[in-house]
Every structure is written in structure tokens, then in C-alpha cells.
């Protein structure tokens, strides 16, 4: 997509010039744009403030990224038959657990199937099927190929931080607590 030589603020200023009483021909000639460009801008940015236009631009960028991600994760060819694929949100939640606890994909699969708290985090019930390690690996590789894995984790970290929490990695330690005898050296 061709990058515009005008920013959103400049485009809105051009539109306001015309609204203030300048003719369309005059404004187009002064800024070196065609009337077609002017009317395209008017249909897209007419009546917007600069902050609204910047929000619109951010939403368009986000939409472009989501379409790219959807193309990678989109529906598979159902004519081949087989089991329906797992929800991408479930698979991403499992990748979050894997990354936060430093686990292998096989360990993540086992622990999601084993622990009720992890099942609840993933939105699963005790009898639900859990994606296996190969499914998670394929999903992770598809995200990497789309260039979306790092962006998704950065967005997650930002959301957690904005909510007032400090995201930290952890480890699962298998330990038993035993009362130690108190030492009395008196």
C-alpha cells in the first residue's frame, strides 16, 4: 500500500480550508492534489478531528494485522474430513502458560490436562480434549511465520501491565514442606 505524503493532521487542515470558504479547485491547486484525492479524503476524514483520524489510522493498522493473522489461522480445508481444529485462543493460552513457566510443549499438554487451575485458565472442563504438543508446535510455528508471536506476547504484557500487574515468569517446583526441628543452643 502506497504511503501518503500527507499526515492525517495535514489532510484535515486541507479539508478545513475548503470548509472555511475556499473553492475546491483553489485548495487542490495550492496543495498539489487532484480533486479525486480531495473528495476521497473528504469521504474518509470529513467531520473528524485530528485525534479521531489518528485513532482511525491505528484501527486500520490493527485490522490489517488481524487479517494477516486470520489468514494464517483461518479455516482449514474441511473436505478432507477429520477432527475440527482447536480454538486459536485456547492454543495461545497454552503457549502463554508454556512461556510463563518455562515448560516444553509436552509438559504443557500434560499439566493442562492434569491441573484444574490450568484447565480453567484455558477455558476447558475436566472431560474436554487438550491439544497435543504437535498441535501446539504447529500453531506456534504458524504464528512465527506470520510474524505475530512476538507482537501477541508484547500486547499481552502491555495489557497485564496496564491492568496494574507485574508479569513475571515462574517455575514449577515439586517440593514437600517438612517441619524442621528448632535448634536450641542455650
C-alpha positions in Angstrom: 0.0 0.0 0.0 1.4 3.4 -1.0 2.2 5.7 1.9 0.6 9.1 1.7 2.8 12.2 1.7 0.2 13.9 3.9 -0.4 13.2 7.5 -3.8 12.9 9.0 -3.4 16.4 10.6 -2.5 17.9 7.2 -5.4 16.2 5.4 -7.8 17.6 8.0 -6.3 21.1 7.7 -6.8 20.9 3.9 -10.4 19.9 4.3 -11.0 22.7 6.8 -9.5 25.2 4.3 -12.3 24.3 1.9 -14.9 24.3 4.6 -13.8 27.9 5.6 -14.8 29.2 2.2 -12.1 28.3 -0.3 -13.1 26.7 -3.5 -12.2 23.1 -4.1 -10.1 24.0 -7.2 -8.2 26.6 -5.3 -7.4 24.3 -2.4 -6.4 21.4 -4.7 -4.1 23.6 -6.7 -2.5 25.2 -3.6 -1.7 21.7 -2.1 -0.9 20.0 -5.4 -3.6 17.3 -5.2 -6.3 16.2 -7.6 -10.0 16.7 -7.0 -10.4 13.0 -6.8 -7.9 12.8 -3.9 -9.7 15.7 -2.2 -13.1 14.1 -2.4 -11.6 10.7 -1.3 -10.2 12.5 1.8 -13.5 14.2 2.4 -15.4 10.9 2.3 -12.9 9.3 4.7 -11.9 12.2 7.0 -14.8 14.6 6.7 -16.0 15.8 10.1 -13.2 14.2 12.0 -10.8 15.8 14.5 -7.1 15.0 14.3 -7.3 12.7 17.3 -10.2 10.8 15.7 -8.2 10.4 12.5 -5.2 9.0 14.4 -7.5 6.5 16.1 -8.9 5.6 12.7 -5.4 5.0 11.4 -4.5 2.9 14.4 -7.6 0.8 13.9 -6.9 0.3 10.2 -3.4 -0.9 11.1 -4.7 -3.3 13.7 -7.3 -4.6 11.2 -4.6 -5.2 8.7 -2.6 -7.2 11.2 -5.6 -9.2 12.3 -6.5 -10.1 8.7 -2.9 -11.3 8.2 -3.2 -13.4 11.4 -6.6 -14.7 10.3 -5.2 -15.8 7.0 -2.6 -17.9 8.9 -5.0 -19.3 11.5 -8.1 -19.3 9.3 -10.4 -22.2 8.5 -8.8 -25.3 7.1 -10.0 -27.4 4.2 -12.9 -29.3 5.7 -13.4 -31.5 2.6 -10.5 -33.7 3.9 -12.6 -34.7 6.9 -11.0 -35.2 10.3 -11.5 -33.7 13.7 -12.3 -29.9 13.9 -9.3 -27.8 14.9 -8.9 -26.4 18.4 -9.8 -22.8 19.1 -6.8 -20.5 18.5 -7.4 -18.7 21.8 -7.1 -22.0 23.7 -3.8 -22.7 21.9 -2.5 -19.2 22.6 -3.4 -19.6 26.3 -1.4 -22.8 26.4 1.5 -21.1 24.8 1.3 -18.4 27.5 1.4 -21.0 30.2 4.3 -22.7 28.5 6.3 -19.4 28.2 5.5 -18.2 31.7 6.6 -21.5 33.4 9.5 -22.4 31.0 8.0 -25.7 30.0 8.3 -27.9 27.0 5.2 -28.3 24.8 4.7 -31.9 26.0 4.9 -30.8 29.7 2.4 -28.0 28.9 0.0 -30.6 27.4 0.3 -32.8 30.4 -0.1 -30.1 33.0 -3.2 -28.6 31.3 -4.8 -32.0 31.3 -3.7 -32.6 34.9 -4.4 -29.3 36.8 -7.8 -27.9 37.3 -6.5 -24.3 37.6 -4.7 -24.6 34.2 -7.9 -26.1 32.7 -9.9 -23.2 34.0 -7.4 -20.7 32.6 -7.6 -22.3 29.2 -11.4 -22.5 29.4 -11.6 -26.3 29.5 -13.5 -28.6 31.6 -12.3 -31.9 33.2 -13.6 -34.0 30.3 -12.5 -31.7 27.4 -9.8 -32.7 24.9 -6.5 -30.9 25.3 -4.4 -30.0 22.2 -1.3 -32.2 22.0 2.3 -31.0 21.8 2.4 -31.3 18.0 -0.7 -29.2 17.6 0.8 -26.5 19.8 4.1 -26.7 17.9 2.3 -26.2 14.5 0.3 -23.3 16.0 3.5 -21.6 17.3 5.3 -22.1 14.0 2.4 -20.6 12.1 2.5 -17.5 14.4 6.2 -17.2 13.9 5.8 -17.5 10.1 3.2 -14.7 10.2 5.4 -12.6 12.4 2.7 -12.4 15.1 4.1 -14.4 18.0 6.3 -11.6 19.5 3.6 -9.0 18.8 0.9 -11.0 20.6 3.2 -11.6 23.6 4.1 -7.9 23.7 0.4 -6.9 23.5 -0.3 -9.4 26.4 2.5 -7.9 28.5 1.2 -4.4 27.8 -2.4 -5.4 28.8 -1.2 -7.0 32.0 0.9 -4.0 32.9 -1.9 -1.6 32.2 -4.1 -3.6 34.5 -1.7 -3.0 37.3 0.0 -6.3 37.5 3.7 -7.1 37.0 4.1 -10.1 34.6 6.9 -12.4 35.8 8.0 -15.8 34.7 7.9 -18.6 37.2 8.9 -22.2 37.5 7.0 -25.2 38.8 8.9 -26.8 41.7 7.9 -30.1 43.1 8.7 -29.8 46.8 7.4 -31.1 50.1 7.4 -28.9 53.2 8.5 -30.6 56.3 8.7 -29.0 59.8 12.3 -28.7 60.8 13.2 -29.2 64.4 14.0 -25.9 66.2 17.6 -25.7 67.3 18.1 -24.7 70.9 21.7 -23.7 71.7 21.4 -22.1 75.1 
